[in-house]
Amino acid sequence: QVQLVESGGGLVQAGGSLRLSCAASGRTFSTYAMGWFRQTPAKEREFVAAISRSGVIRDYADSVKGRFTISRDNDKSTVYLQVDSLKPEDTAVYYCAARVAPLLASTYSTKDRYGYWGQGTQVTVSS
């Protein structure tokens, strides 16, 4: 089992940047593939980015490609989401998620594939 705690959200102007962090505790972090999702009151939770156990394979939603970067530090048991060139439509609660992955190169882009979730961190982008 793993516990996830997000941080780094906040209020930022359009065009600005934030670095979201998700610290994991519990089982060996390197056995988990990780993902970031986001949700607003009007929409279902949607995929943002995913990273494989090794960190080599990364996947992004089309809406964030070129603006967001997912990374991980297995020694620190932390996954990051660097969010740049923010737009008002990026406003949401951002959640990190984890699942045990049998393969080093696997990534997962659907929320049903993840078994562990953090509590979320709010990102608000003003125009």
MARMIMI-54496 format. One record per residue: residue in three letters; x, y, z of N, C-alpha, C in turn. Coordinates in Angstrom, 1 decimal, always signed. Atoms other than C-alpha are relative to their C-alpha. Example, Ala and Ser with C-alpha at 12.3 -4.5 7.8 and 13.67 -1.06 7.14 Angstrom:
2
NODE  keba     n_u     n_v     n_w    ca_u    ca_v    ca_w     c_u     c_v     c_w
NODE   ALA    +0.9    -1.2    +0.0   +12.3    -4.5    +7.8    +0.9    +1.2    +0.0
NODE   SER    -0.9    -1.1    +0.0   +13.7    -1.1    +7.1    -0.8    +1.1    +0.8
//
This chain:
127
NODE  keba     n_u     n_v     n_w    ca_u    ca_v    ca_w     c_u     c_v     c_w
NODE   GLN    +0.8    -1.2    +0.0    +0.0    +0.0    +0.0    +0.9    +1.2    +0.0
NODE   VAL    -0.7    -1.3    +0.1    +1.1    +3.6    -0.7    -0.9    +1.1    +0.4
NODE   GLN    +0.7    -1.3    -0.3    +0.0    +7.0    +0.7    +0.6    +1.1    -0.9
NODE   LEU    -0.5    -1.1    +0.9    +0.2   +10.0    -1.6    -0.5    +1.3    +0.5
NODE   VAL    +0.3    -1.4    -0.5    +0.3   +13.7    -0.6    +0.5    +1.0    -1.0
NODE   GLU    -0.3    -1.0    +1.0    +0.2   +16.4    -3.2    +0.3    +1.4    +0.7
NODE   SER    -0.2    -1.3    -0.4    +1.5   +19.9    -2.8    +0.5    +0.9    -1.2
NODE   GLY    -0.5    -0.9    +1.0    +2.5   +23.0    -4.8    -1.0    +0.7    -0.8
NODE   GLY    +1.0    -0.7    +0.7    -0.8   +24.2    -6.1    -0.1    +1.4    +0.5
NODE   GLY    +0.2    -1.3    -0.4    -1.9   +27.8    -5.9    -0.7    +0.8    -1.0
NODE   LEU    +0.7    -1.0    +0.9    -3.2   +30.9    -7.6    +1.1    +0.6    -0.9
NODE   VAL    -1.0    -0.5    +0.9    -1.2   +32.0   -10.7    -0.7    +0.7    -1.2
NODE   GLN    +0.6    -0.7    +1.2    -1.8   +34.4   -13.6    +0.2    -0.9    -1.3
NODE   ALA    -0.2    +0.6    +1.2    -2.2   +33.1   -17.1    +1.4    +0.2    -0.6
NODE   GLY    -1.3    -0.1    +0.4    +1.1   +32.3   -18.6    +1.1    -0.4    +1.0
NODE   GLY    -1.0    +0.3    -1.1    +2.7   +31.5   -15.3    +0.2    -1.5    +0.1
NODE   SER    -0.4    +1.3    -0.2    +4.1   +28.3   -13.9    -0.1    -0.4    +1.4
NODE   LEU    +0.0    +0.6    -1.4    +3.9   +26.0   -10.9    +0.7    -1.4    -0.1
NODE   ARG    -0.5    +1.3    -0.1    +5.6   +22.8    -9.8    -0.8    -0.8    +1.0
NODE   LEU    +0.8    +0.9    -0.9    +3.3   +20.2    -8.3    +0.9    -1.2    +0.4
NODE   SER    -0.7    +1.2    -0.5    +4.8   +17.5    -6.1    -1.0    -1.0    +0.6
NODE   CYS    +0.8    +1.1    -0.6    +3.4   +14.2    -4.9    +1.0    -0.9    +0.7
NODE   ALA    -0.8    +0.8    -0.8    +5.2   +12.5    -2.1    -0.7    -1.3    +0.4
NODE   ALA    +0.6    +1.3    -0.3    +4.7    +8.8    -1.6    +0.7    -0.6    +1.2
NODE   SER    -0.6    +0.8    -1.1    +5.2    +6.7    +1.5    -0.7    -1.4    +0.0
NODE   GLY    +0.6    +1.4    +0.0    +4.7    +3.0    +2.1    +0.9    -0.9    -0.8
NODE   ARG    -0.7    +0.9    +0.8    +5.7    +0.4    -0.3    +1.0    +0.6    -1.0
NODE   THR    -1.1    -0.5    +0.9    +8.8    +0.8    -2.6    -0.6    +0.7    -1.2
NODE   PHE    +0.6    -0.9    +1.0    +8.0    +3.7    -4.8    +0.3    -0.4    -1.4
NODE   SER    -0.4    +0.4    +1.4    +9.9    +2.3    -7.8    -0.9    -1.1    -0.6
NODE   THR    +0.9    +1.1    +0.5    +7.3    -0.5    -8.1    -1.3    +0.6    -0.6
NODE   TYR    +1.2    -0.7    +0.4    +4.6    +2.1    -9.0    +0.2    +0.8    -1.3
NODE   ALA    +0.1    -1.0    +1.1    +3.7    +3.7   -12.3    -0.9    +1.1    +0.6
NODE   MET    +0.7    -1.2    -0.6    +2.4    +7.2   -11.5    -0.7    +0.8    -1.1
NODE   GLY    +0.8    -0.8    +0.9    -0.1    +9.5   -13.0    -0.5    +1.3    +0.7
NODE   TRP    +0.7    -1.2    -0.4    -1.6   +13.0   -12.7    -1.3    +0.1    -0.7
NODE   PHE    +1.3    -0.2    +0.5    -5.2   +13.7   -13.2    -0.5    +1.4    +0.5
NODE   ARG    +0.6    -1.2    -0.5    -7.4   +16.8   -12.8    -1.5    +0.0    -0.1
NODE   GLN    +1.5    +0.0    +0.0   -11.0   +17.6   -12.0    -0.5    +1.3    +0.4
NODE   THR    +0.8    -1.2    -0.4   -13.4   +20.5   -11.9    -1.4    -0.4    +0.3
NODE   PRO    +1.4    +0.4    -0.4   -16.9   +20.6   -10.5    -0.9    -0.4    -1.2
NODE   ALA    +0.9    +0.3    +1.2   -18.3   +20.5   -14.1    +0.4    -1.2    -0.8
NODE   LYS    -0.5    +1.1    +0.9   -16.2   +17.7   -15.5    +0.5    -1.2    +0.8
NODE   GLU    -0.6    +1.2    -0.6   -15.1   +14.2   -14.7    +1.5    +0.1    +0.1
NODE   ARG    -1.5    +0.0    -0.2   -11.6   +13.5   -13.5    +0.6    -0.4    -1.4
NODE   GLU    -0.6    +0.3    +1.3    -9.4   +13.6   -16.6    +1.5    -0.2    +0.1
NODE   PHE    -1.4    +0.3    +0.1    -6.0   +12.3   -17.5    +0.8    +1.3    -0.4
NODE   VAL    -0.9    -1.1    +0.3    -3.1   +14.8   -17.5    +1.3    -0.6    -0.5
NODE   ALA    -1.4    +0.5    +0.4    +0.2   +12.9   -17.6    +0.2    -1.3    +0.8
NODE   ALA    -0.4    +1.3    -0.7    +1.7    +9.5   -16.7    +1.5    -0.3    -0.2
NODE   ILE    -1.4    +0.3    +0.1    +5.2    +8.2   -16.1    +0.2    -1.5    +0.4
NODE   SER    -0.3    +1.3    -0.3    +6.6    +4.7   -16.0    +0.8    -0.2    +1.3
NODE   ARG    -0.8    +0.3    -1.2    +8.3    +3.0   -13.1    +1.4    +0.6    -0.1
NODE   SER    -1.4    -0.4    +0.1   +11.7    +3.8   -14.5    +0.1    +1.5    -0.3
NODE   GLY    -0.1    -1.4    +0.3   +10.8    +7.4   -15.5    +0.3    +0.2    -1.5
NODE   VAL    -0.4    -0.2    +1.4   +11.8    +6.8   -19.1    -1.2    +0.2    -0.9
NODE   ILE    +1.2    -0.1    +0.9    +8.3    +6.5   -20.7    -0.9    +1.0    +0.7
NODE   ARG    +0.9    -1.0    -0.5    +6.0    +9.5   -20.3    -1.1    +0.2    -1.1
NODE   ASP    +1.2    -0.1    +0.8    +2.5   +10.1   -21.7    -0.7    +1.3    +0.4
NODE   TYR    +0.7    -1.2    -0.3    +0.5   +13.3   -21.9    -1.3    +0.1    -0.7
NODE   ALA    +1.2    -0.4    +0.7    -3.0   +14.5   -22.7    +0.4    +1.0    -1.0
NODE   ASP    -0.3    -0.9    +1.1    -3.1   +16.4   -25.9    -0.1    +1.5    +0.4
NODE   SER    +0.2    -1.4    -0.4    -4.3   +19.5   -24.1    +1.2    +0.6    +0.8
NODE   VAL    -1.1    -0.5    -0.8    -1.1   +19.8   -22.1    +1.4    -0.3    -0.6
NODE   LYS    -1.3    +0.3    +0.6    +1.6   +18.5   -24.4    +0.7    +1.3    -0.4
NODE   GLY    -0.8    -1.1    +0.2    +4.4   +20.9   -24.7    +0.0    +1.1    +1.1
NODE   ARG    +0.2    -1.0    -1.1    +3.3   +22.8   -21.6    +0.3    -0.6    +1.4
NODE   PHE    -0.1    +0.7    -1.3    +3.4   +20.2   -18.8    +1.1    -1.0    -0.1
NODE   THR    -1.0    +1.0    +0.0    +6.3   +17.9   -17.8    -0.1    -0.8    +1.2
NODE   ILE    +0.1    +0.9    -1.1    +6.0   +14.9   -15.6    +1.4    -0.6    +0.2
NODE   SER    -1.3    +0.6    -0.3    +9.1   +13.5   -13.8    -0.1    -0.7    +1.3
NODE   ARG    +0.0    +0.6    -1.3   +10.0   +11.4   -10.8    +1.4    -0.2    +0.5
NODE   ASP    -1.2    +0.3    -0.7   +12.7   +10.9    -8.3    -0.2    -1.2    +0.9
NODE   ASN    +0.3    +1.2    -0.8   +12.6    +7.3    -7.0    +0.8    +0.0    +1.3
NODE   ASP    -0.7    -0.1    -1.2   +15.2    +8.1    -4.4    -0.7    +0.8    +1.1
NODE   LYS    +0.8    -0.8    -0.9   +12.9   +10.7    -2.9    -1.5    -0.4    +0.0
NODE   SER    +1.4    +0.5    +0.0    +9.7    +8.8    -3.6    -1.0    +1.1    -0.3
NODE   THR    +0.8    -1.2    +0.3    +8.3   +11.8    -5.3    -0.2    +0.1    -1.5
NODE   VAL    +0.3    -0.3    +1.4    +6.6   +12.5    -8.7    -0.3    +1.5    -0.1
NODE   TYR    +0.2    -1.4    +0.2    +6.5   +16.0   -10.1    -0.9    +0.3    -1.2
NODE   LEU    +0.7    -0.5    +1.3    +4.3   +17.9   -12.6    +0.4    +1.5    -0.1
NODE   GLN    -0.3    -1.3    +0.3    +5.9   +21.0   -13.9    -1.0    +0.6    -1.0
NODE   VAL    +1.1    -0.5    +0.9    +3.1   +23.1   -15.4    +0.4    +1.5    -0.4
NODE   ASP    -0.4    -1.3    +0.5    +4.1   +26.0   -17.6    -1.1    +0.5    -1.0
NODE   SER    +1.0    -0.7    +1.0    +2.2   +28.5   -19.9    -1.4    -0.3    +0.4
NODE   LEU    +1.3    +0.4    -0.5    -0.8   +28.0   -17.7    -1.1    +0.9    -0.7
NODE   LYS    +1.2    -0.7    +0.6    -4.3   +28.9   -19.1    -1.1    -0.1    +1.0
NODE   PRO    +1.1    +0.1    -0.9    -7.5   +29.6   -17.3    -0.7    -1.4    +0.0
NODE   GLU    +0.7    +1.3    +0.1    -8.9   +26.3   -18.5    +0.8    -1.1    +0.7
NODE   ASP    -0.8    +1.0    -0.8    -6.1   +24.5   -16.5    -0.5    +0.0    +1.4
NODE   THR    +0.5    +0.0    -1.4    -7.9   +25.5   -13.3    -0.7    -1.2    +0.3
NODE   ALA    +0.5    +1.2    -0.4    -8.7   +22.4   -11.5    +0.6    -0.5    +1.3
NODE   VAL    -0.7    +0.7    -1.1    -7.9   +20.2    -8.5    +0.8    -1.1    -0.7
NODE   TYR    -0.9    +1.0    +0.6    -4.9   +18.1    -9.5    +0.3    -1.1    +1.0
NODE   TYR    -0.2    +1.1    -0.8    -4.5   +14.6    -8.2    +1.1    -0.9    -0.5
NODE   CYS    -0.9    +1.0    +0.5    -1.7   +12.2    -8.3    -0.5    -1.4    +0.3
NODE   ALA    +0.5    +1.4    -0.1    -2.3    +8.4    -8.6    +1.1    -0.9    -0.2
NODE   ALA    -1.0    +1.0    +0.1    -0.3    +5.3    -8.3    -0.6    -1.4    -0.2
NODE   ARG    +0.4    +1.4    +0.1    -0.6    +1.6    -9.3    +1.3    -0.8    -0.2
NODE   VAL    -1.1    +0.9    +0.2    +1.7    -1.3    -9.1    +0.1    -0.4    -1.4
NODE   ALA    -0.2    +0.3    +1.4    +3.2    -1.9   -12.5    +1.0    -1.1    -0.2
NODE   PRO    -0.9    +1.1    +0.1    +4.7    -5.2   -13.5    +1.1    +0.2    -1.0
NODE   LEU    -1.0    -0.3    +1.0    +6.7    -3.7   -16.4    +0.6    +1.4    +0.3
NODE   LEU    -0.7    -1.2    -0.2    +9.3    -1.0   -16.2    -0.6    +1.1    -0.9
NODE   ALA    +0.4    -1.0    +1.0    +7.9    +0.8   -19.3    -1.5    +0.3    -0.1
NODE   SER    +1.4    -0.2    +0.1    +4.2    +0.7   -18.6    -0.5    +1.4    +0.5
NODE   THR    +0.7    -1.2    -0.4    +2.1    +3.9   -18.4    -1.5    -0.2    -0.1
NODE   TYR    +1.4    +0.2    +0.0    -1.6    +4.2   -17.7    -0.7    +1.4    -0.1
NODE   SER    +0.6    -1.3    +0.2    -3.9    +7.0   -18.9    -1.5    +0.0    +0.4
NODE   THR    +1.4    +0.0    -0.4    -7.3    +5.9   -17.5    -0.1    -0.1    +1.5
NODE   LYS    +0.0    -0.1    -1.5    -8.3    +6.6   -13.9    -0.3    -1.3    +0.6
NODE   ASP    +0.4    +1.3    -0.6    -9.8    +3.1   -13.4    +1.2    -0.9    +0.1
NODE   ARG    -1.2    +0.9    -0.1    -6.3    +1.6   -13.8    +0.8    +0.3    +1.3
NODE   TYR    -0.7    -0.4    -1.2    -5.1    +3.4   -10.6    -0.7    -0.4    +1.3
NODE   GLY    +0.6    +0.4    -1.3    -5.7    +2.1    -7.1    +0.2    +0.9    +1.2
NODE   TYR    -0.3    -0.9    -1.1    -4.2    +4.8    -5.0    +0.0    +1.5    -0.5
NODE   TRP    +0.2    -1.4    +0.4    -5.0    +8.5    -5.0    +0.4    +0.9    +1.2
NODE   GLY    -0.2    -1.0    -1.0    -3.9   +11.6    -3.1    -1.2    +0.8    +0.2
NODE   GLN    +1.2    -0.8    -0.4    -6.2   +14.2    -1.7    -0.2    +1.2    -0.9
NODE   GLY    +0.1    -1.1    +1.0    -5.5   +16.8    -4.5    +0.6    +1.3    +0.5
NODE   THR    -0.5    -1.3    -0.2    -4.0   +20.2    -4.8    -0.7    +1.0    -1.0
NODE   GLN    +0.7    -0.9    +0.9    -5.9   +23.2    -6.2    +0.9    +0.9    -0.8
NODE   VAL    -0.7    -0.9    +0.9    -4.5   +25.1    -9.2    -1.1    +0.9    -0.6
NODE   THR    +0.9    -1.0    +0.5    -6.3   +28.3   -10.1    +0.8    +1.0    -0.9
NODE   VAL    -0.7    -0.9    +1.0    -5.2   +30.3   -13.2    -1.0    +1.2    -0.3
NODE   SER    +0.8    -1.2    +0.3    -6.5   +33.9   -13.5    +0.3    +0.5    -1.3
NODE   SER    -0.2    -0.6    +1.3    -6.9   +35.6   -16.8    +0.4    +1.4    +0.0
//
